[in-house]
Amino acid sequence: MMTDMHHFVDKLRDQIQQVYLGSPESIDQLLCCLLARGHALLEDVPGVGKTLLASSLAKSIDASFSRIQLTPDMMPADILGYTVLARESGELRFQPGPLFASIILADEINRTSPRTQSALLESMSEGKVSMDGQRHKLPSPFMVVATQNPNDFLGTYPLPENQLDRFLMRISLGYPDEQSERELLELRPSHTLLSKLQPVIHADEVNQIQQAIDEIHLSEPVRTYIVNFARATREAEGVDVGISPRGSLALAHAARAWAWIQGRDYVEPDDVYHLLVPVCAHRLVIGGPSTGTQWNKAAELIRSIAHEINAPI
């Protein structure tokens, strides 16, 4: 059964690679977020394929999809929904907003107001929307793929640290290699290939994989490795706030998903090490606003701390 599930994920990866010509590592990290029930924040300069990557994932899954173009004047109700008075019955009825879909592309999340950011990120954390004293459950699976330009660009509202913490990974795409950029000029994937994508995996199958990943074995030495790393970040020089227990949980579950993608039913220390930067760099507070430069400093610091921690053999 799980062999079949791996086959679906392989097809999912291969299809996305036909459209998104950037780093294969970025694709695997995005798939890891999906399978770990996490949310992903894609950050880089304009034009490197953030929206294309997220759209390719959404079109490849047989599930509801919603794209929200976030703007400075957007209000929370514009994404959550609102209560209306039904003419025929005279009763109040909740009208769901675009957030009620399995895969959400939240484009340019740092261009909308902090109030709207908070409403979106609260829903991401709880999987529910609160409106007029009632709780409305979001679909399953539910994943937000948010994109943002670097915070030193004009017209942005940087996400505060407690909201960044809601993202399982912060993925920096980088520029494609020379050959990929040549192919990009010829294929123009956003205009030609993206519209032709068909689903290769169903939402129910994604849920099955997510449940299987919950059972991936995390040994005591690997758990100790994660805890030692998190505690070391809290004591490191220059760090105002280190990795919280929620960050440790995120790292553990991401490592389970990564191990499953590699075809194993147990987590190895290398799975944890491989994910330290994308899972943890945006959770460190090292002074100053949360800009791309700060993220790079956090990534360097994480690599330095990791070299000082003895990983289990």
C-alpha positions in Angstrom: 0.0 0.0 0.0 2.7 2.5 1.0 4.7 1.5 -2.1 1.7 2.8 -4.1 1.7 6.0 -2.1 5.4 6.6 -2.8 4.6 6.1 -6.5 2.0 8.9 -6.3 4.5 11.3 -4.6 7.2 10.4 -7.3 4.7 11.3 -10.0 3.8 14.5 -8.1 7.5 15.5 -8.0 8.1 14.7 -11.6 5.2 16.7 -12.8 6.1 19.8 -10.8 9.7 19.5 -12.2 8.3 19.7 -15.7 6.9 23.2 -15.0 9.2 24.6 -12.2 12.7 24.6 -13.5 14.4 25.8 -10.4 16.1 23.8 -7.6 14.7 20.2 -7.1 15.6 20.7 -3.4 12.9 23.4 -3.2 10.3 21.0 -4.7 11.2 18.3 -2.1 11.0 20.8 0.7 7.6 21.9 -0.4 6.4 18.3 -0.7 7.8 17.7 2.8 5.6 20.5 4.2 2.5 19.1 2.5 3.0 15.6 3.9 3.9 16.9 7.3 0.7 18.9 7.5 2.7 22.1 7.5 2.6 25.4 5.7 5.4 26.8 3.5 6.7 30.4 3.1 8.4 30.9 -0.2 10.7 33.9 -0.1 13.0 35.4 -2.7 13.3 38.3 -5.1 10.5 38.7 -7.8 10.7 36.6 -10.9 12.3 33.4 -9.6 9.1 31.2 -9.7 7.5 31.4 -6.3 4.0 31.6 -7.6 4.7 29.1 -10.4 6.0 26.5 -7.9 3.0 26.9 -5.6 0.5 26.8 -8.5 2.2 23.6 -9.9 1.7 21.8 -6.6 -1.9 22.9 -6.4 -2.8 21.9 -9.9 -1.2 18.4 -9.4 -3.5 17.5 -6.5 -7.1 16.6 -6.9 -8.3 19.0 -4.2 -9.9 22.4 -3.9 -7.6 25.3 -4.6 -7.8 29.0 -3.9 -5.4 31.7 -4.9 -5.5 34.9 -2.7 -3.7 37.9 -4.0 -3.0 39.8 -0.8 -3.1 43.6 -1.0 -2.8 46.5 1.5 -6.5 47.2 1.6 -7.6 43.6 2.1 -9.7 43.0 5.3 -9.9 39.7 7.3 -13.4 39.0 6.1 -12.1 39.0 2.5 -10.3 35.8 3.1 -12.2 34.2 6.1 -15.7 34.8 4.9 -18.6 36.7 6.5 -22.1 36.3 7.9 -25.1 37.3 5.7 -28.8 37.4 6.3 -30.7 34.9 4.2 -33.7 36.5 2.6 -35.9 33.3 2.5 -35.4 32.3 6.1 -34.4 35.5 7.8 -31.5 33.6 9.5 -27.9 34.5 9.6 -25.8 32.3 7.4 -22.0 32.0 7.1 -20.6 32.5 3.7 -17.1 30.9 3.5 -14.3 33.0 2.1 -11.5 31.8 -0.3 -9.6 30.3 2.7 -11.9 27.4 2.7 -9.9 25.2 0.3 -7.3 22.5 0.7 -4.5 24.2 -1.0 -4.2 28.0 -0.6 -1.8 30.2 -2.5 -1.4 33.3 -0.4 0.5 35.6 -2.8 2.7 38.4 -1.4 1.6 37.8 2.2 3.8 40.7 3.4 2.0 43.2 1.3 -1.2 43.0 3.3 -1.9 44.6 6.7 -0.9 43.0 10.0 -4.6 42.6 10.9 -5.3 40.4 7.8 -2.0 38.5 8.3 -3.0 37.6 11.8 -6.4 36.4 10.7 -4.8 34.1 8.1 -2.1 32.8 10.3 -4.5 32.1 13.2 -6.5 29.9 10.8 -3.3 28.1 9.7 -2.5 27.3 13.3 -5.9 26.0 14.4 -7.3 24.6 11.2 -10.6 26.5 12.0 -12.1 29.9 11.4 -14.0 31.8 14.2 -16.8 34.0 13.1 -19.6 35.5 15.1 -19.1 33.1 18.0 -19.0 30.0 15.8 -16.1 27.8 14.7 -15.9 26.6 11.1 -13.6 23.7 10.3 -11.2 24.0 7.3 -10.8 21.2 4.8 -8.3 18.3 5.1 -5.7 18.3 3.9 -5.2 22.0 4.4 -2.0 23.8 3.4 -1.1 27.4 2.9 1.8 28.2 0.5 2.6 31.9 1.1 4.9 33.9 -1.1 6.7 37.1 -0.2 9.4 39.4 -1.5 12.3 40.3 0.8 11.2 42.6 3.5 13.5 45.4 2.5 11.4 45.9 -0.6 9.0 48.9 -0.5 5.4 48.5 0.6 5.9 45.4 2.7 4.7 44.6 6.3 7.2 42.2 7.8 5.7 39.1 9.5 6.4 39.2 13.2 8.3 36.3 14.7 5.2 34.6 16.3 3.5 34.5 12.9 6.6 33.3 11.1 6.6 30.4 13.6 3.4 29.1 12.0 5.2 28.1 8.9 6.9 24.7 9.0 9.5 25.9 6.5 10.8 29.1 5.0 12.1 28.2 1.6 14.5 30.4 -0.4 14.3 29.4 -4.1 17.4 31.1 -5.5 18.1 31.6 -9.2 18.0 28.6 -11.6 21.2 27.3 -13.1 22.3 28.4 -16.6 20.8 25.4 -18.5 17.5 25.7 -16.6 17.3 29.4 -17.4 17.9 28.6 -21.1 15.0 26.1 -21.1 12.9 28.7 -19.3 13.2 31.1 -22.2 12.2 28.5 -24.7 9.3 26.8 -22.7 7.8 29.8 -21.0 6.2 27.3 -18.5 3.8 29.7 -16.8 2.1 30.4 -20.1 2.2 26.9 -21.7 2.9 24.0 -19.4 1.0 25.1 -16.2 -2.4 25.1 -17.8 -1.9 21.5 -19.1 -1.2 20.0 -15.6 -3.6 17.3 -14.4 -4.0 16.0 -10.9 -1.8 12.9 -10.1 -2.8 12.4 -6.5 -6.1 12.8 -4.7 -6.7 14.6 -1.4 -7.7 11.4 0.3 -4.3 9.9 -0.7 -2.5 12.9 0.8 -4.4 12.3 4.0 -3.4 8.6 4.1 0.3 9.5 3.6 0.0 12.1 6.4 -1.4 9.5 8.7 1.4 7.0 7.8 4.0 9.7 8.5 2.7 10.0 12.0 3.9 6.4 12.6 7.5 7.0 11.4 9.8 5.9 14.2 11.8 8.6 16.0 14.4 6.9 18.2 15.5 8.2 21.5 19.0 9.2 20.3 17.4 11.3 17.5 15.0 12.9 19.9 17.9 13.8 22.1 19.7 15.3 19.1 16.8 17.5 18.3 16.4 18.7 22.0 20.2 19.3 22.3 20.2 21.4 19.2 17.1 23.5 20.3 18.6 24.1 23.7 21.9 25.1 22.1 20.2 27.8 20.0 18.7 29.3 23.2 22.2 29.6 24.8 24.1 30.8 21.7 25.8 34.1 21.7 23.9 36.8 19.7 20.6 34.9 19.8 17.7 36.8 21.5 15.2 34.0 21.2 16.1 30.4 20.3 14.1 27.5 19.0 10.9 27.0 21.1 9.4 23.6 22.0 7.0 24.1 19.1 10.0 24.5 16.9 11.4 21.2 18.2 8.1 19.5 17.4 8.1 21.0 13.9 11.6 19.8 13.3 10.7 16.3 14.5 7.6 16.0 12.3 9.3 17.4 9.2 12.1 14.9 9.7 9.5 12.1 9.8 8.1 13.3 6.5 11.5 13.6 5.0 12.4 10.1 6.0 9.2 8.8 4.4 10.0 10.6 1.2 13.4 8.8 1.2 11.6 5.5 1.6 12.3 4.8 5.2 10.0 4.1 8.2 12.5 5.6 10.7 14.3 8.9 11.0 18.1 9.2 10.7 20.1 12.1 12.1 20.9 13.2 8.6 17.2 13.8 8.1 17.2 16.2 11.0 20.4 17.9 9.9 19.2 18.3 6.3 16.1 20.3 7.5 17.7 22.5 10.2 17.9 25.7 8.1 14.5 25.6 6.3 12.7 24.6 9.5 14.6 26.6 12.1 16.3 29.7 10.6 13.0 31.8 10.5 12.3 30.9 14.2 15.5 32.4 15.5 15.5 36.0 16.7 18.9 37.5 16.5 18.2 41.2 16.7 16.8 43.6 14.2 13.9 43.3 11.8 13.2 39.9 10.2 14.8 40.6 6.8 16.5 38.4 4.3 19.8 39.4 5.7 18.8 38.4 9.2 17.6 35.0 7.8 21.0 34.4 6.2 22.7 35.2 9.5 20.4 32.8 11.3 21.2 30.1 8.7 24.9 30.6 9.2 24.5 30.4 13.0 22.4 27.3 12.8 25.1 25.5 10.7 27.7 26.6 13.2 25.7 25.3 16.2 24.9 22.0 14.3 28.6 21.4 13.9 29.1 21.6 17.7 26.3 19.1 18.5 27.2 15.5 18.5 24.8 13.7 16.2 24.0 10.0 17.1 25.6 7.4 14.9 
